[in-house]
């Protein structure tokens, strides 16, 4: 794997926005948005010593009749991380 380029604040903002969009897309693929009352994404980027760490907390409030499981949410998050890795490789690696 090649190294990350040096990231600016603008890059970090772009990365955070892109990951949010990827997460929303993957969650909406896995789960009917009709079953969600609220989706809260808290994305934390930590960029030190040319290393980028990304953490996400996903808060989901389901409709009371929903049959969605925690496993479905976790699978969507895992898929989002894989697509996010590809996004980083395509846009921010040397």
N, C-alpha and C positions, 0 to 999 in steps of 0.2 A: 504494500500500500504506500502510495506517495504521501509526502508531507502536506499539511495544510499550508496555504499561503498565510501571510500575516493578515489577521482580520482587523478591520476597522470597526468603529461603533456602528457605522452604517451597515456593514456586513452582518454584524451581530443582530441588528434590528431586522434585516432582510431574512436572516436565517430563522429567527424566532417567528416571524410572520409566516414564512413558508412552512415551518413545522406545524404551526397552528392550522393552516389550511389542509395539510396532509392528514393531520389527526382528525379533523372534522370530516373530511372525505371518507376516511377509512371507517370511522364510527358510523357514518350514515350508510355505508355499504353493508355493514354487519347488522345494523339495527334500524328498524323502521323509525323514522323521526316522529311518527305519530305516537310512538310509545314513550317518547322522551318529553318530559316537562321542562327540563333544564339541563344544559351541558355547559360545564365550567372547566376551562382548560387553564392551568397555571404552568407556564413553561419557564424554566430557569436555565439560563446559559451561564456557564462558568468558563472563562477563557483565560488561562494562565500558562506561562511557559510554553506557548505555542500548542497547547492542548485544549481541546474543546470538549466540555462535558455538558450534556443536555439531560435535564430531568423534567419530568412532566407529572403533574397531579391532575387526574381527571375526576371531576365531580359530576355525578350523573343523578338526576332526579327522575325516576321512572313514573309513568302513568300507573295508577293503582291496579290496573288490569294487566299490566305488562308481564310477559313470561321471560324477559331477558335475564340471562345469568351473568355473573361476574366473569366467567370464562369467556363469554362472547366479547365483553369489553376488553379483557386482557388480550385476546387474539387480535382485535382491531388495533390495539396499541402496539403490539408486536409487529404487525404488518406495517403500521405507520413508521416505526423505527427503521425497518428494512428499506422502505421507500425514501426515508429521510437520509439514510446512509448513501443511497444512490444519488440523491440530490446534492449532498455535500461533495461526493466524488466528482460529479459532473461540473460543479460550479466553484469549488473552493480548494481544490487540490492542485498542486504544482505538477 
